[in-house]
Each structure stands twice: as structure tokens, then as C-alpha cells.
Amino acid sequence: MHCSQARTAISARIDREELPPGTTGAALDAHLRGCAECRRWGERALRLKALARQLDTGLDTGSGIGTEVGTDIG
């Protein structure tokens, strides 16, 4: 499995969607066991989803992330 395929599958798994056609959970797990870069990518994706959920629900994370994002975007 290529990393791009794994990352698409990781994203689907995080969003509780079906894995892409031809991708099995076992194949994804095997790739993740052998690829530290994709494991890190998945961890960052999980953190991003948690931050987005906090912003969506109006929770104050105390990090000032809303201000930083607005500044970076323009």
C-alpha cells in the first residue's frame, strides 16, 4: 500500500466512513505498523479533527487558535 492510499484510508477511518474500495482494515493496519510517517500523519489528523470539533462547538481551547488561523488566512 502506498502512503497516499493509506492516508485516504486513515481519513476515512477517522471520519467513520467506509474505507476506499480495495482497501481493507488489515492492510491499513499493516501499513501503519511499518510506516512511522503515516502513523504521525494519522495522529495529526486526529488532533486536527478534535480542534475543529472544539471550534465548531464554540469551546474555548485557551490556545488562541482561532485568532492564529484568522491571521494566517488573511
C-alpha positions as CSV (number, residue, x, y, z in Angstrom):
1,M,0.0,0.0,0.0
2,H,1.3,3.4,-0.9
3,C,1.3,6.2,1.7
4,S,-1.3,8.2,-0.3
5,Q,-3.7,5.3,-0.3
6,A,-3.1,4.8,3.4
7,R,-3.7,8.4,4.2
8,T,-7.0,8.4,2.3
9,A,-8.0,5.3,4.3
10,I,-6.8,6.9,7.6
11,S,-9.0,9.9,6.8
12,A,-12.0,7.6,6.1
13,R,-11.4,5.7,9.3
14,I,-11.2,8.9,11.4
15,D,-14.4,10.1,9.9
16,R,-16.1,6.7,10.5
17,E,-16.6,6.3,6.7
18,E,-16.1,3.1,4.7
19,L,-12.6,2.5,3.6
20,P,-11.9,3.1,-0.1
21,P,-12.7,0.3,-2.4
22,G,-10.0,-2.4,-2.4
23,T,-8.6,-1.3,1.0
24,T,-9.0,-3.5,4.0
25,G,-8.6,-2.6,7.6
26,A,-6.0,-5.3,7.9
27,A,-3.9,-3.8,5.0
28,L,-4.1,-0.4,6.6
29,D,-3.1,-1.6,10.0
30,A,-0.1,-3.5,8.4
31,H,1.0,-0.3,6.6
32,L,0.7,1.7,9.8
33,R,2.8,-0.8,11.7
34,G,5.6,-0.3,9.2
35,C,5.3,3.4,8.4
36,A,6.0,5.9,11.1
37,E,5.3,8.8,8.8
38,C,1.7,7.7,8.2
39,R,1.2,7.0,11.9
40,R,2.3,10.6,12.6
41,W,0.0,11.8,9.8
42,G,-2.9,10.0,11.4
43,E,-2.1,11.4,14.8
44,R,-2.0,14.9,13.4
45,A,-5.3,14.3,11.6
46,L,-7.0,13.1,14.8
47,R,-5.7,16.3,16.6
48,L,-7.0,18.5,13.8
49,K,-10.4,16.8,13.9
50,A,-10.6,17.4,17.7
51,L,-9.6,21.0,17.3
52,A,-12.2,21.5,14.6
53,R,-14.8,19.9,16.8
54,Q,-13.9,22.3,19.6
55,L,-14.2,25.3,17.3
56,D,-17.5,24.0,15.9
57,T,-19.0,23.7,19.3
58,G,-17.6,27.0,20.5
59,L,-15.4,25.6,23.2
60,D,-12.5,27.8,24.2
61,T,-9.3,25.7,24.0
62,G,-7.4,28.6,25.6
63,S,-4.8,28.3,22.8
64,G,-5.8,31.3,20.8
65,I,-6.0,29.0,17.7
66,G,-9.0,30.9,16.3
67,T,-7.0,34.2,16.2
68,E,-4.0,32.5,14.7
69,V,-5.9,30.8,12.0
70,G,-7.7,34.0,11.0
71,T,-4.4,35.8,10.9
72,D,-2.8,33.1,8.7
73,I,-5.7,33.1,6.3
74,G,-5.8,36.7,5.7
